[in-house]
Amino acid sequence: MRRLYLDRNLQFVFGVTLMAVLGVSSIIPALPDIMKGLHLGPVQIGLVISAFTLPGVLFSPLVGILADRMGRKVLLVPSLFIFSGFGFACFFAQTMQQLLILRFFQGVGAAPLGVLYSTMIGDLYHGQERGQAMGYNASVLAMGTAGYPALGGFLALLGWNYPFLLPLLAVPLGLSILFFMNTPEPQKTGSLKEYFTDAFRRMKTRETMALFATTLLTFIILYGPLVTYLPILLNHRFSASPATIGLVFLVASGFTGIASFQLGKLTQRFGQRSLLMTAAVLYGLAMALTPYAPSLVMTIPPVICFGLAQGLNIPTVMTMLTTIAPMEQRGAFMAANGLLLRLAQTIAPMIMGGLYALSGMSAVYWGGFVCAVAILVLARLCIVNTVPTSNPPVNSDR
C-alpha cells in the first residue's frame, strides 16, 4: 500500500487539522494562569473554552450545507483567516468579557475546520485507504494536542496571554491552500429540499445515530474531566506548573498517535466495533483511576489509557461516517457530527462544573465514567463489526 502521508493534498488536510485543535489545546496549560490573571474561579474558567466552541454548535449545520452546495475550499480559506485574526486579538484582552467576545469570534472561524478536514479525507480516499488516511490524520491531531499544550505551557511562562500568538500560523496555511491544494468538489444536484430529505433519511439509521451519540459522549469526556479539570487537579493537588501539565497531555497525545497510526492494521484484524468497545473500556479505566492517583507520576497510567482510547475511537467513528455518507451529502454528515462535537465541548465544562460544585473533583470523573459505559453499550448493540474493503484512491496528488 502506498505511503499516503506523502500525498500533498493530505498534508494540507494535516495542516487544517492542526489549526482545528490549536484553539483549545494550546491554552490548556495556561488555564490556571488565566484564572489568576483574570480573577476567575474553577467553575468560571470553563467559559473560556465554551465561548470558543459555541459557534460550532450554532453554525455547524450551515457549514455542512455550504460545504456540500458551494464547495470545500471556498469555505475553508476565509475560515482560516478569521480564526487567525480573532485568535491573535485575544493576546490583547484585558478583561474576562473582552476575552470571551474574541474567543467567540475566533470560534466562528474554527467552526468549519473540524467539519472540513474529515470531509475532505472522505472525498480524497476510498476503502482501506480512507481508514488509513483517517488514522494518519488522527496521529497528526494527536501530535497537535501533544505539542500545543507543551508549547502553550512554555509560552504561558511568559504570561497567560502568550499562547494566543499561535493562531497566526493559520495565515500562511490559508494562502498555501488557496494556491496549491487540489481536492474534488461535490456536484450540486437536485433542489435543496431533495438534498435535506435524502441526507436526513441516511442519518436516521440506527448505526449512524449510534456513531453521532458516541461522538457526543467522547467529547464530553475529553472537554470535561480531561481538558478542563485535569489541569486544575494537577495544579491544586500536586502543584504542577503549566509546563508540567503540558507534558502530561503530551503523554496522552503520544499514545493517541501510536494507536491511530496503526488504525488501518487494527481495523483489518479486529473490525470497527471491537475497536470502539476497546476504546470505551479504556475510557472507563482512565475515568476511574485519575481522581484517586496518589502522586503526579501515578496519573500517567490513566492518561495513557485515555490516549489509547482516543486513537482507537475518534478516527474509527470518522471513517465509518464518511463511508456511510455519499460525497454530495458528506459535508452535512460531518457537520452534524461536528455539531454534536461542539455541543459536547460547550456543555461539558458546564456539566462537569456543576458536578464539581456539588461533590468535588471525584464527581467529575465518575460523570466521565458513565459516559464511557454508554459508549460501550452503543458499540455492542448498534454497530456492525465491519472491515473496510480495498478501493482505489480518489484524486490523490503526490
TORNULO-555873 format. One record per residue (C-alpha): chain; z, x, y; residue number from 1. Coordinates in steps of 0.02 Angstrom, whole numbers, plus 32768, in hexadecimal, padded with zeros to 4 digits. Example, Ala and Ser with C-alpha at 12.3 -4.5 7.8 and 13.67 -1.06 7.14 Angstrom:
! TORNULO-555873
+------+------+------+------+-----+
| unit |    Z |    X |    Y | pos |
+------+------+------+------+-----+
|    A | 8186 | 8267 | 7F1F |   1 |
|    A | 8165 | 82AC | 7FCB |   2 |
+------+------+------+------+-----+
***
This chain:
! TORNULO-555873
+------+------+------+------+-----+
| unit |    Z |    X |    Y | pos |
+------+------+------+------+-----+
|    A | 8000 | 8000 | 8000 |   1 |
|    A | 7FCF | 8044 | 80AA |   2 |
|    A | 804F | 8081 | 8128 |   3 |
|    A | 805C | 7FEB | 819B |   4 |
|    A | 80D3 | 8041 | 8213 |   5 |
|    A | 803E | 80AA | 824E |   6 |
|    A | 7FDF | 800E | 8285 |   7 |
|    A | 7FD4 | 8015 | 8344 |   8 |
|    A | 7FE6 | 7F5A | 8359 |   9 |
|    A | 8083 | 7F58 | 82EF |  10 |
|    A | 80CA | 7FE4 | 8359 |  11 |
|    A | 80B2 | 7F77 | 83F3 |  12 |
|    A | 810F | 7EED | 8397 |  13 |
|    A | 819A | 7F6A | 8377 |  14 |
|    A | 81A5 | 7F86 | 8433 |  15 |
|    A | 81B5 | 7ECB | 8454 |  16 |
|    A | 823D | 7EC0 | 83D0 |  17 |
|    A | 829E | 7F4D | 8423 |  18 |
|    A | 8297 | 7EF0 | 84CA |  19 |
|    A | 82CC | 7E4D | 8477 |  20 |
|    A | 8370 | 7E98 | 843A |  21 |
|    A | 8392 | 7F06 | 84D2 |  22 |
|    A | 83D7 | 7E7B | 853F |  23 |
|    A | 8474 | 7E63 | 84D5 |  24 |
|    A | 8484 | 7EFF | 8469 |  25 |
|    A | 8486 | 7F79 | 84F9 |  26 |
|    A | 851C | 7F27 | 854E |  27 |
|    A | 8589 | 7F09 | 84B3 |  28 |
|    A | 85F4 | 7FA6 | 84C9 |  29 |
|    A | 8602 | 7F85 | 8584 |  30 |
|    A | 864E | 7ED7 | 856D |  31 |
|    A | 8703 | 7F14 | 857B |  32 |
|    A | 86D4 | 7F76 | 8619 |  33 |
|    A | 8678 | 7EDF | 8662 |  34 |
|    A | 8717 | 7E7A | 8643 |  35 |
|    A | 877A | 7EF8 | 86A9 |  36 |
|    A | 86F7 | 7F13 | 8730 |  37 |
|    A | 86DB | 7E59 | 8752 |  38 |
|    A | 878C | 7E20 | 8723 |  39 |
|    A | 875A | 7DB4 | 868E |  40 |
|    A | 87C0 | 7D7D | 85F7 |  41 |
|    A | 8792 | 7D80 | 853D |  42 |
|    A | 8758 | 7CCB | 8544 |  43 |
|    A | 86EF | 7CE1 | 85E3 |  44 |
|    A | 8695 | 7D7F | 85AB |  45 |
|    A | 8629 | 7D18 | 8535 |  46 |
|    A | 85D2 | 7CCD | 85CD |  47 |
|    A | 857C | 7D73 | 85F0 |  48 |
|    A | 8522 | 7D5E | 8549 |  49 |
|    A | 850F | 7CA1 | 8552 |  50 |
|    A | 84BD | 7CA7 | 85FF |  51 |
|    A | 8439 | 7D1B | 85B8 |  52 |
|    A | 8417 | 7CB7 | 851A |  53 |
|    A | 841A | 7C09 | 8569 |  54 |
|    A | 8365 | 7C12 | 85A9 |  55 |
|    A | 832D | 7C2E | 84F6 |  56 |
|    A | 837C | 7B87 | 84C9 |  57 |
|    A | 832C | 7B2F | 855C |  58 |
|    A | 827E | 7B7B | 8554 |  59 |
|    A | 825D | 7BA7 | 849D |  60 |
|    A | 81FD | 7B06 | 8479 |  61 |
|    A | 818C | 7B26 | 850F |  62 |
|    A | 8175 | 7BDB | 84DA |  63 |
|    A | 8135 | 7BA7 | 842F |  64 |
|    A | 80BB | 7B29 | 8476 |  65 |
|    A | 8076 | 7BA5 | 84F6 |  66 |
|    A | 8066 | 7C2D | 8472 |  67 |
|    A | 8001 | 7BBA | 8401 |  68 |
|    A | 7F97 | 7B66 | 8486 |  69 |
|    A | 7F7C | 7BF4 | 8504 |  70 |
|    A | 7F91 | 7C91 | 849C |  71 |
|    A | 8015 | 7D14 | 8476 |  72 |
|    A | 7FE8 | 7D9F | 84EE |  73 |
|    A | 7FD7 | 7D35 | 858C |  74 |
|    A | 808C | 7D00 | 8574 |  75 |
|    A | 80D2 | 7DA6 | 8539 |  76 |
|    A | 80A5 | 7E1C | 85C9 |  77 |
|    A | 80EF | 7DB5 | 865B |  78 |
|    A | 818C | 7D97 | 85F3 |  79 |
|    A | 81A8 | 7E52 | 85E2 |  80 |
|    A | 819B | 7E6A | 869E |  81 |
|    A | 8215 | 7DDB | 86C4 |  82 |
|    A | 828F | 7E1E | 8643 |  83 |
|    A | 8287 | 7ECB | 8691 |  84 |
|    A | 8298 | 7E97 | 8748 |  85 |
|    A | 832E | 7E25 | 8738 |  86 |
|    A | 8381 | 7E96 | 86B7 |  87 |
|    A | 837A | 7F28 | 872E |  88 |
|    A | 83BD | 7EB9 | 87BB |  89 |
|    A | 845C | 7E9F | 8754 |  90 |
|    A | 8487 | 7F54 | 877C |  91 |
|    A | 84AB | 7F1F | 882F |  92 |
|    A | 8516 | 7E84 | 8808 |  93 |
|    A | 85BC | 7E82 | 8865 |  94 |
|    A | 860A | 7DE1 | 8821 |  95 |
|    A | 860E | 7D80 | 8780 |  96 |
|    A | 85A5 | 7CF6 | 87CE |  97 |
|    A | 851D | 7D6F | 8803 |  98 |
|    A | 8519 | 7DC0 | 8757 |  99 |
|    A | 850B | 7D18 | 86FE | 100 |
|    A | 847C | 7CDD | 876C | 101 |
|    A | 841A | 7D7F | 8753 | 102 |
|    A | 843D | 7D7B | 8698 | 103 |
|    A | 83F8 | 7CCA | 8690 | 104 |
|    A | 8353 | 7CFD | 86DE | 105 |
|    A | 834B | 7D99 | 8673 | 106 |
|    A | 835E | 7D23 | 85E0 | 107 |
|    A | 82C8 | 7CBF | 861E | 108 |
|    A | 825F | 7D5A | 8605 | 109 |
|    A | 82B0 | 7D81 | 855E | 110 |
|    A | 829A | 7CD2 | 8516 | 111 |
|    A | 81E4 | 7CEB | 84DB | 112 |
|    A | 8200 | 7D9A | 8493 | 113 |
|    A | 825F | 7D69 | 83F7 | 114 |
|    A | 81E1 | 7CDF | 83D3 | 115 |
|    A | 8148 | 7D4B | 83EC | 116 |
|    A | 8170 | 7DE7 | 8389 | 117 |
|    A | 8187 | 7D87 | 82E6 | 118 |
|    A | 80F4 | 7D14 | 830F | 119 |
|    A | 8080 | 7DA8 | 8329 | 120 |
|    A | 80B4 | 7DF8 | 8285 | 121 |
|    A | 8088 | 7D54 | 8230 | 122 |
|    A | 7FDF | 7D58 | 8287 | 123 |
|    A | 7FB8 | 7E0C | 825A | 124 |
|    A | 7FEB | 7E12 | 81A2 | 125 |
|    A | 7FE7 | 7DA9 | 8103 | 126 |
|    A | 8040 | 7DA9 | 805C | 127 |
|    A | 80A1 | 7E45 | 8029 | 128 |
|    A | 806F | 7EA0 | 80C8 | 129 |
|    A | 80BD | 7E17 | 8132 | 130 |
|    A | 8164 | 7E2E | 80DC | 131 |
|    A | 8153 | 7EEB | 80E8 | 132 |
|    A | 812A | 7EE1 | 81A2 | 133 |
|    A | 81BE | 7E6C | 81BF | 134 |
|    A | 822D | 7EE8 | 8165 | 135 |
|    A | 81EE | 7F79 | 81CE | 136 |
|    A | 8206 | 7F12 | 826B | 137 |
|    A | 82B6 | 7EE6 | 8236 | 138 |
|    A | 82D7 | 7FA0 | 821F | 139 |
|    A | 829B | 7FBD | 82D1 | 140 |
|    A | 8309 | 7F2E | 830A | 141 |
|    A | 839A | 7F81 | 82B1 | 142 |
|    A | 8371 | 8025 | 8306 | 143 |
|    A | 8378 | 7FCA | 83AC | 144 |
|    A | 841B | 7F71 | 8385 | 145 |
|    A | 845E | 801A | 834C | 146 |
|    A | 841B | 8087 | 83D6 | 147 |
|    A | 8437 | 8011 | 8469 | 148 |
|    A | 84F4 | 7FFC | 844E | 149 |
|    A | 8506 | 80B8 | 843B | 150 |
|    A | 849B | 80D7 | 84D6 | 151 |
|    A | 84EB | 8049 | 8535 | 152 |
|    A | 8597 | 8089 | 8506 | 153 |
|    A | 8574 | 8135 | 854F | 154 |
|    A | 8523 | 80EA | 85EA | 155 |
|    A | 85BD | 807B | 8600 | 156 |
|    A | 8624 | 811A | 8612 | 157 |
|    A | 85CE | 812C | 86BB | 158 |
|    A | 85F5 | 8077 | 86EA | 159 |
|    A | 85EF | 7FC9 | 869D | 160 |
|    A | 8546 | 7FA5 | 86F2 | 161 |
|    A | 84E6 | 803F | 86B8 | 162 |
|    A | 84A6 | 7FEF | 8614 | 163 |
|    A | 8441 | 7F7A | 8684 | 164 |
|    A | 83CB | 800A | 86AC | 165 |
|    A | 837E | 7FFC | 85FF | 166 |
|    A | 8312 | 7F5F | 861D | 167 |
|    A | 829F | 7FCB | 8688 | 168 |
|    A | 8254 | 8007 | 85E4 | 169 |
|    A | 81F9 | 7F60 | 85D4 | 170 |
|    A | 8183 | 7F8A | 8664 | 171 |
|    A | 811D | 8015 | 860E | 172 |
|    A | 811F | 7FB0 | 856D | 173 |
|    A | 80D4 | 7F19 | 85C4 | 174 |
|    A | 804B | 7F81 | 8613 | 175 |
|    A | 8020 | 7FD3 | 856D | 176 |
|    A | 8014 | 7F2B | 8514 | 177 |
|    A | 7FA9 | 7EE4 | 85A0 | 178 |
|    A | 7F25 | 7F6C | 858F | 179 |
|    A | 7F2D | 7FA8 | 84DB | 180 |
|    A | 7F72 | 7F24 | 8462 | 181 |
|    A | 7EF6 | 7EC6 | 83F5 | 182 |
|    A | 7F3C | 7E2E | 839B | 183 |
|    A | 7EEB | 7D8F | 8358 | 184 |
|    A | 7F04 | 7CF2 | 83BF | 185 |
|    A | 7F0F | 7C3F | 837E | 186 |
|    A | 7E7D | 7BCA | 8399 | 187 |
|    A | 7EAF | 7B2C | 83F5 | 188 |
|    A | 7E78 | 7A9C | 8386 | 189 |
|    A | 7E99 | 79E2 | 8399 | 190 |
|    A | 7F00 | 7988 | 841A | 191 |
|    A | 7FB1 | 79B2 | 844C | 192 |
|    A | 7FED | 7917 | 83F0 | 193 |
|    A | 7F9A | 7951 | 834F | 194 |
|    A | 7FE6 | 79FD | 8367 | 195 |
|    A | 8097 | 79B6 | 8374 | 196 |
|    A | 807F | 793B | 82E5 | 197 |
|    A | 8043 | 79C0 | 826B | 198 |
|    A | 80C7 | 7A3E | 82A1 | 199 |
|    A | 8157 | 79C3 | 828D | 200 |
|    A | 8116 | 798D | 81E4 | 201 |
|    A | 8119 | 7A40 | 81A4 | 202 |
|    A | 81C4 | 7A63 | 81F1 | 203 |
|    A | 821A | 79CF | 819E | 204 |
|    A | 8213 | 7A14 | 80ED | 205 |
|    A | 82B9 | 7A3C | 8099 | 206 |
|    A | 8296 | 7AF6 | 808C | 207 |
|    A | 8262 | 7B09 | 8141 | 208 |
|    A | 82FB | 7AAB | 817F | 209 |
|    A | 836A | 7B19 | 8112 | 210 |
|    A | 831B | 7BB5 | 815E | 211 |
|    A | 8338 | 7B73 | 820E | 212 |
|    A | 83EE | 7B4E | 81E3 | 213 |
|    A | 8401 | 7BFD | 819B | 214 |
|    A | 83C6 | 7C46 | 823F | 215 |
|    A | 8444 | 7BDF | 82A0 | 216 |
|    A | 84D5 | 7C11 | 8231 | 217 |
|    A | 84A1 | 7CC8 | 822B | 218 |
|    A | 84A0 | 7CDB | 82E6 | 219 |
|    A | 8544 | 7C7E | 82FC | 220 |
|    A | 858E | 7D06 | 828E | 221 |
|    A | 8534 | 7D8F | 82EC | 222 |
|    A | 8559 | 7D59 | 839E | 223 |
|    A | 8607 | 7D15 | 837E | 224 |
|    A | 8673 | 7D84 | 830E | 225 |
|    A | 8603 | 7E1E | 831E | 226 |
|    A | 85B1 | 7E2F | 83C9 | 227 |
|    A | 8636 | 7DDB | 8432 | 228 |
|    A | 86DB | 7DF8 | 83D7 | 229 |
|    A | 86C9 | 7E97 | 8371 | 230 |
|    A | 86C5 | 7F03 | 8410 | 231 |
|    A | 8761 | 7EA9 | 844E | 232 |
|    A | 87B9 | 7EBE | 83A5 | 233 |
|    A | 878F | 7F77 | 839F | 234 |
|    A | 87C5 | 7F93 | 8453 | 235 |
|    A | 8868 | 7F2F | 844E | 236 |
|    A | 88A3 | 7F5E | 839F | 237 |
|    A | 8867 | 8013 | 8392 | 238 |
|    A | 884A | 8042 | 844A | 239 |
|    A | 8794 | 806A | 8422 | 240 |
|    A | 872A | 80A9 | 84B3 | 241 |
|    A | 867E | 805F | 84DC | 242 |
|    A | 862B | 80F5 | 848A | 243 |
|    A | 8692 | 80DC | 83EA | 244 |
|    A | 8668 | 8023 | 83E7 | 245 |
|    A | 85B1 | 8051 | 83F7 | 246 |
|    A | 85BF | 80C6 | 8362 | 247 |
|    A | 860C | 803C | 82F7 | 248 |
|    A | 8577 | 7FCD | 831D | 249 |
|    A | 8508 | 8062 | 82F7 | 250 |
|    A | 854B | 8061 | 8244 | 251 |
|    A | 8524 | 7FA7 | 8230 | 252 |
|    A | 8475 | 7FBA | 8273 | 253 |
|    A | 8454 | 8053 | 820A | 254 |
|    A | 8476 | 7FF2 | 816A | 255 |
|    A | 840F | 7F61 | 81AC | 256 |
|    A | 837E | 7FD9 | 81BF | 257 |
|    A | 8395 | 801E | 810F | 258 |
|    A | 8395 | 7F71 | 80C1 | 259 |
|    A | 8304 | 7F2B | 8126 | 260 |
|    A | 8297 | 7FC6 | 810C | 261 |
|    A | 82A1 | 7FA4 | 8051 | 262 |
|    A | 8285 | 7EE9 | 8065 | 263 |
|    A | 81D6 | 7EE8 | 801B | 264 |
|    A | 820F | 7F3B | 7F7A | 265 |
|    A | 82AE | 7ED3 | 7F6E | 266 |
|    A | 824F | 7E31 | 7F86 | 267 |
|    A | 81D3 | 7E5E | 7EFE | 268 |
|    A | 8260 | 7E83 | 7E85 | 269 |
|    A | 82E1 | 7DFB | 7EAA | 270 |
|    A | 8289 | 7D71 | 7F0E | 271 |
|    A | 82B1 | 7D2A | 7FB9 | 272 |
|    A | 833B | 7CB0 | 7F89 | 273 |
|    A | 839D | 7D37 | 7F2F | 274 |
|    A | 8397 | 7DA4 | 7FCA | 275 |
|    A | 83D6 | 7D17 | 8038 | 276 |
|    A | 8466 | 7CF1 | 7FC0 | 277 |
|    A | 8496 | 7DA9 | 7FB8 | 278 |
|    A | 8496 | 7DB0 | 8076 | 279 |
|    A | 850A | 7D1A | 807E | 280 |
|    A | 8587 | 7D6D | 800A | 281 |
|    A | 8583 | 7E0C | 8073 | 282 |
|    A | 859E | 7DA7 | 8113 | 283 |
|    A | 8635 | 7D55 | 80C2 | 284 |
|    A | 8681 | 7DFE | 8092 | 285 |
|    A | 8667 | 7E3F | 8143 | 286 |
|    A | 86BD | 7DA8 | 818F | 287 |
|    A | 874E | 7DA9 | 8115 | 288 |
|    A | 8775 | 7E63 | 8124 | 289 |
|    A | 875B | 7E8C | 81DD | 290 |
|    A | 87F4 | 7E39 | 822E | 291 |
|    A | 886B | 7E88 | 81B1 | 292 |
|    A | 882C | 7F3B | 81BD | 293 |
|    A | 88C7 | 7FAB | 81D3 | 294 |
|    A | 886A | 8035 | 8230 | 295 |
|    A | 87CA | 8058 | 828D | 296 |
|    A | 8781 | 80B1 | 81F6 | 297 |
|    A | 87A3 | 801C | 8186 | 298 |
|    A | 8735 | 7FAD | 81F2 | 299 |
|    A | 86A0 | 8010 | 81B4 | 300 |
|    A | 8690 | 7FC1 | 8104 | 301 |
|    A | 8682 | 7F0D | 8147 | 302 |
|    A | 860C | 7F4A | 81CF | 303 |
|    A | 859E | 7F96 | 8147 | 304 |
|    A | 85A0 | 7EEF | 80E9 | 305 |
|    A | 8568 | 7E97 | 8186 | 306 |
|    A | 84DD | 7F15 | 81A5 | 307 |
|    A | 8497 | 7F02 | 80F6 | 308 |
|    A | 849E | 7E45 | 8104 | 309 |
|    A | 843A | 7E49 | 81A6 | 310 |
|    A | 83B6 | 7EB8 | 8157 | 311 |
|    A | 839D | 7E41 | 80C6 | 312 |
|    A | 83AE | 7D9C | 8120 | 313 |
|    A | 8352 | 7D9B | 81C7 | 314 |
|    A | 82A9 | 7DE6 | 8193 | 315 |
|    A | 82A7 | 7D7B | 80F6 | 316 |
|    A | 82BD | 7CDB | 815D | 317 |
|    A | 8238 | 7D13 | 81D9 | 318 |
|    A | 81BC | 7D3D | 814E | 319 |
|    A | 81D5 | 7C95 | 80FA | 320 |
|    A | 81BF | 7C33 | 819C | 321 |
|    A | 8120 | 7C8F | 81D1 | 322 |
|    A | 80DA | 7C72 | 8122 | 323 |
|    A | 80FD | 7BB7 | 8127 | 324 |
|    A | 80AF | 7BA3 | 81D5 | 325 |
|    A | 7FF2 | 7BAD | 81F3 | 326 |
|    A | 7FBA | 7C1D | 8282 | 327 |
|    A | 7F94 | 7B8B | 82F7 | 328 |
|    A | 804A | 7B4F | 82E8 | 329 |
|    A | 80A3 | 7BF3 | 82C6 | 330 |
|    A | 80DE | 7C02 | 837A | 331 |
|    A | 812F | 7B56 | 836E | 332 |
|    A | 8188 | 7B85 | 82CC | 333 |
|    A | 81CA | 7C28 | 8311 | 334 |
|    A | 81F9 | 7BD2 | 83B4 | 335 |
|    A | 825E | 7B51 | 8353 | 336 |
|    A | 82B2 | 7BDF | 82F6 | 337 |
|    A | 82CA | 7C3B | 839B | 338 |
|    A | 8316 | 7B9F | 83E7 | 339 |
|    A | 8399 | 7B9A | 835E | 340 |
|    A | 83B4 | 7C55 | 836E | 341 |
|    A | 83D1 | 7C48 | 8429 | 342 |
|    A | 843C | 7BAD | 8411 | 343 |
|    A | 84AA | 7C10 | 839A | 344 |
|    A | 84B2 | 7CA2 | 8414 | 345 |
|    A | 84E7 | 7C2A | 849D | 346 |
|    A | 8567 | 7BC1 | 8441 | 347 |
|    A | 85B0 | 7C47 | 83D0 | 348 |
|    A | 8616 | 7C9E | 8458 | 349 |
|    A | 8654 | 7BF4 | 8493 | 350 |
|    A | 8681 | 7BB5 | 83E5 | 351 |
|    A | 86D4 | 7C58 | 83B4 | 352 |
|    A | 8728 | 7C5F | 845E | 353 |
|    A | 8776 | 7BB6 | 8438 | 354 |
|    A | 87B1 | 7BF3 | 838D | 355 |
|    A | 87F6 | 7C8F | 83DD | 356 |
|    A | 8855 | 7C29 | 845E | 357 |
|    A | 889D | 7BB8 | 83D7 | 358 |
|    A | 88CC | 7C31 | 834D | 359 |
|    A | 88A2 | 7CE3 | 837D | 360 |
|    A | 8827 | 7D63 | 833A | 361 |
|    A | 8836 | 7D38 | 8281 | 362 |
|    A | 87FA | 7C86 | 82A3 | 363 |
|    A | 8758 | 7CCC | 82ED | 364 |
|    A | 8730 | 7D28 | 824C | 365 |
|    A | 875F | 7C97 | 81DA | 366 |
|    A | 86E6 | 7C2E | 823F | 367 |
|    A | 8661 | 7CAF | 8216 | 368 |
|    A | 8693 | 7CA7 | 815F | 369 |
|    A | 8672 | 7BEB | 815C | 370 |
|    A | 85C3 | 7C0D | 81A1 | 371 |
|    A | 85A4 | 7C8D | 8116 | 372 |
|    A | 85D4 | 7C0E | 8090 | 373 |
|    A | 855C | 7B90 | 80DD | 374 |
|    A | 84CD | 7C0F | 80D6 | 375 |
|    A | 84F2 | 7C2C | 801D | 376 |
|    A | 84ED | 7B72 | 7FF7 | 377 |
|    A | 844A | 7B58 | 8056 | 378 |
|    A | 83F5 | 7BE9 | 7FFC | 379 |
|    A | 842E | 7BAD | 7F51 | 380 |
|    A | 83FE | 7AF7 | 7F67 | 381 |
|    A | 8368 | 7AF6 | 7FDB | 382 |
|    A | 8306 | 7B99 | 7FCA | 383 |
|    A | 8284 | 7BBB | 7F43 | 384 |
|    A | 8293 | 7C6C | 7EFD | 385 |
|    A | 81E0 | 7CA1 | 7F24 | 386 |
|    A | 818E | 7D4D | 7F21 | 387 |
|    A | 8100 | 7D67 | 7FA0 | 388 |
|    A | 8054 | 7D89 | 7F59 | 389 |
|    A | 7FE1 | 7E11 | 7F96 | 390 |
|    A | 7F61 | 7DE3 | 801B | 391 |
|    A | 7EF4 | 7E4B | 808E | 392 |
|    A | 7F33 | 7E72 | 813E | 393 |
|    A | 7EEE | 7E1B | 81D6 | 394 |
|    A | 7EA7 | 7E7B | 826A | 395 |
|    A | 7F06 | 7F1E | 8255 | 396 |
|    A | 7EE7 | 7FAF | 82CA | 397 |
|    A | 7F1A | 805D | 8299 | 398 |
+------+------+------+------+-----+
***
